Amino acid sequence: MRDSRRYERVAFGVMAAATGIIIAPVLIILFIVLWYGVPGLSLEFLTAMPRDGMRAGGIFPAIVGTLVLTIGTAIFSIPLGILAAIYLNEYAGKNWMTRLVEISIINLAGIPSIVYGLFGLGLFVTFLGFGASILAGSLTLAIMTLPVIITATREALSSVPQQFREVSFSLGASRWQTVRGVVLPNAIPGILTGTILGLSRAAGETAPILFTVAAFYLPRLPESVFDQVMALPYHIYVLSTQVPNVSMKIQYSTVLVLVGMVFIMNIIAAYIRSKFRKRKTW
C-alpha cells in the first residue's frame, strides 16, 4: 500500500513537472510581449492609419484586415466542415472509402501552411483569376481550417451516446430529425471548440496570406472582396525582418494586439461552451 502511494506521488510529481515545463515558456513569452508591447499601445495606435512607411501612425487597417479574413474563413469553412462531419459520422457507411477520407483529413491537418499558400496562389489567385484579394485569402484559409473543424466536429458528434439516437428513432424521428434535434444540440460545445481553434489558427497564419491577400503598407480600408488588405501576422513578419529603424514598441505592440484578438476569441468560445454544457442532463 505504501509503495503504491509512493508511486502515485511520483507519477503526479512527474506530470506536474511536465505541465510546468510546458507552461513556463508560454508565460515567459507573454511577459516579454506585455513588457515591451503595453507602452506602445494607445488609442491612436489602434485606430489611426499608418504613416511614413509604417514608422508612424497606427495599425487600424491591419486589425480590420485580420477580422475580415477571419470572418471570411468562418463563412466558407464552418458550414462546409460541419456538414461534412455530419455526413461522415451519421450517414456514411463504414467501408474502405470512408476510412480513406478519414485518413486524408488527418493528413491534411498536418500539412505545413506554406503548402496551402502555394495551393491558394495557383488555384484562386492565378487559375480562377481572383488575384491577390480577400476572397482568395479567405478561401485559402478556409481550406486550411477545414480538417480541424471536421475532426473536432466528428469527435463531438461521436461523444453523444448512441442511446439518444436509438430513442429518437424509436419515437418515429427520421435520421435528419435526430441529427438536428438530438445530436447537434448535445455536440455544440465540442463543435465550438474545434471551430474556434481552427479560426484562431487562421487568424495567426502568415504563409497562406503571404501569397494570396496580404499587403504590408496599405493605408486604407478594403472596399470589396477583390481588394488586398493588411493583416497583423504578415505585418509583424515584415516589421521584424524587412523594415529598418522600426521602434521595438511598434513591433511588440502589434504582436500584443494579435495575441489579444486570439485570446478574446477563445474567451468568447469558452463562455458559449459553458452555457451549453450547463444545459446537459447527462
N, C-alpha and C positions, 0 to 999 in steps of 0.2 A: 504493500500500500504506500509506504514511504517512497519507494523507488518510482512508482507511477506518478505520484505528486511531484517528485523532483523532475522527472522527465517532462511533465506538463509545464512546470515553471520554466524549464529551459526552452521548451518549444515556444511558449508565449514570449520569452525574452528575445529569441531569435526573430520572431515575427515583428515584435515592437522595434527591434533594431533595423530590420529591413524597411519598415514603414518610415522610420526616421531618416534613413539613407535616401529614400525617395522624396520625402517632403522637404528636407533641408535645402537641396539645390533650388527648388521652386521658391521657397521663402527668401533665399538669398537673391535670386533674380528679381523677385517682386520688390524687395527692399531697395535694390540698386535703381530699378526703374522709378520707384516712388521718390527716392532721394534726389535723383537728377531731373526727374520729369515734373514734379509738382511746382518747383519755382518758375517753370516756363509756361504754366497754364494760366490763361486769362480769358476773359470774355472775347477780347479781340482775336486771340489765337484760335478760338473755336468758331467764330462767326465771320471773320474777315476773309477777303480774297487774298491769295498770295501775291507778293510783290518782289521786285528785284531778284528774279530767278529763284525764288523760294528762300531767300535770305531774310525776308521781312514779311509782314502781314500774317495771315492765318492759314488754316488748313480746311476751311469750310467746304470747298469743292471735293476734297478727298473724303471727308466724312459723308457727304451726300452720295458720292460715287460708291462708297463701300456699302451704304444702306441700299442703294438702288440695285447693286449687283446681288446682294443677299436676298432682297425681295424677289428679284427675277429668278434666282436659283430656286427659291421656295416655290414659286408659281409653276415652274417646269418639273421639279423633282418630287415634290411631296405627293401630288395626286398620282403620278405615274408609279412612284415607288410603293405607295400603299396599295394601289390596285394590283400591281404585280405580286406583292407579298400575299395578298388575299387569295389570288388565283393559285399560287404555288402551294399555299398552306391548306386551303379549304376546298379547292376544286381539282387541281392536277393530281393524276394518279401517281403512285409510287413506282416508277419504272426507270429505265436507263436514261431516257431523255430528261426526266426531272432531275436525276442525280447529276447529269452533265450540266444542266442550267445552274444548279446549286454550286457546283464546283467552279463554274465560270464566274459567278457572282463573287464568291470568296476570293478568287484570283484577281478580279477587277478591283476589289477593295485594297489590294496590296500593291497595285501599280503606282510607280512614282508620279507625282503630279505633273512633272515636266512632260511626260508622255501624253497626258491629257491635253496639255497646252499645245503640243505639236499636232495632235489629232484635231483639236478645235481650229488651229490655223489652217490645216489642209482642207477640212470639211466645211466649216462655217464661214471662215474669212475668205478663202480662195474659191472653193468649188461652188458653194451656194451664193457667193457674192455679197455676203453681209458686210464685208470689210471689218476693220477693227472697230467694234461697236459694242454697245451694251447688250444687244441681242446675242451676238457671237460669244461674248464673255459669259453671259448668264447660262446659255446652253452648254458651254464647255464645263462650267462649274456644276451644272445640274447633272451631267453625265458622270462627273467625278463623285458626286454626292449620292447618286442612286444606290450603289452597292451597300453603303452604310445604312440608308433608310430601309432598304429591302430586308437586309439581315436583321436589323433591330425590330422591324415590324413583324417578321416571321417568328422571332423569339417571343415577342409579346403575345401574338396570336396562339402560339403553342402552349403558353403558360396558362391559358384559360382551360379549366377542367373539361374533359370530354363529356362528362355527365351533363354539363349545361347544354351542349348541343343535342344530346340524346333526349333530354326532357323537352326541348323546344320542338324537335322532330315528332315526338310522341303526341304533342298537342296540335299537330297538323301544320306547323310552320314550314315553309319552304326553306331551302338551303340559304337563299339570299336573305330572307327574313330573319333567319337565325344569325347569320353573319352581321347583319345591320343592327338587329335589336338586342342580341345577346353577347356575341363575341367581341365586336368592336368597342362597345362601351366599357367592357372589362379590360380591354387591351390598351386603352388610350394612354395610361401612364407610361407604359413601355414604348409605345409608338412615339410619344412626345420626346422621350429621352433620346431615342435614335435620331429623330428629326433634328433636334437642337444640336446634337453632337455633329451631325453632318453639316448643318448650316454654319456652325461655329468654325469648323474646318475650312469651309468655303470662304468665310469672311476673312480668314487669316492667310489664305494661299497667295503666293506671288507668281509662281511659274505659269499657271494657266492663263492668268490675266495679262502676263507679260507679252504674249503673242496675240492676244485676241481683243483687248479693250483698253488697257491702261496707258495713260499719258502722264508724264511727270509734272509738267508745268502747263496747266490749262486753267487760267484764272476766270472761268465762267462755269455756269451750271449747264448740264445737258438739256437739250430741247426735244430730242426724240430718241428712240431706241437704237438708232443708227449712228449716234454720236459716240465719240470716245469720252472717257471720264478719268478723272484722277481717282486713285484708290489707295487707302492707307498702307497696305502691305508693300506694294510696289514703290510707293512714295518713301517709305522707310528704307527700302533697299537702295534706292538711288541716292538719298540723302547720306547714307552711311558709306557709300562706295565711290560715288562719281562726282559729288559736288564739293569743291574745296571751300575751306573757311566758313563752314556752317557751324553755328553755335551748337554745343552739345545739348543745351537745354531744348533746342528745337527738335533734335533727334529723339531724345528721351521723352519729351512731352508728346510727340506723335505716337511713340510706342505705347505710352500710358493711355492715350485715347483709344487705341485699338484694343488693348487689353481690357479696358473698361467696358467697351462695347460688347466684347465676347462675354465678359463677366455678367453684365446685365442680362444678356440673352439667357445665360444659364440660370440666373436667379429667377427670371420670369418662368422658365420651364420648370424649375423646382417647385415654385409656388403652385403652378397649374397642376403638376403631378400630385402634390399633396392634397389638393382639393378633390381630385378624382379618387385618390386612394381612400379618403375618408368615407366615400360612398360605398366602398366594397363591403360586402357582408360575408366574405369567405377569406 
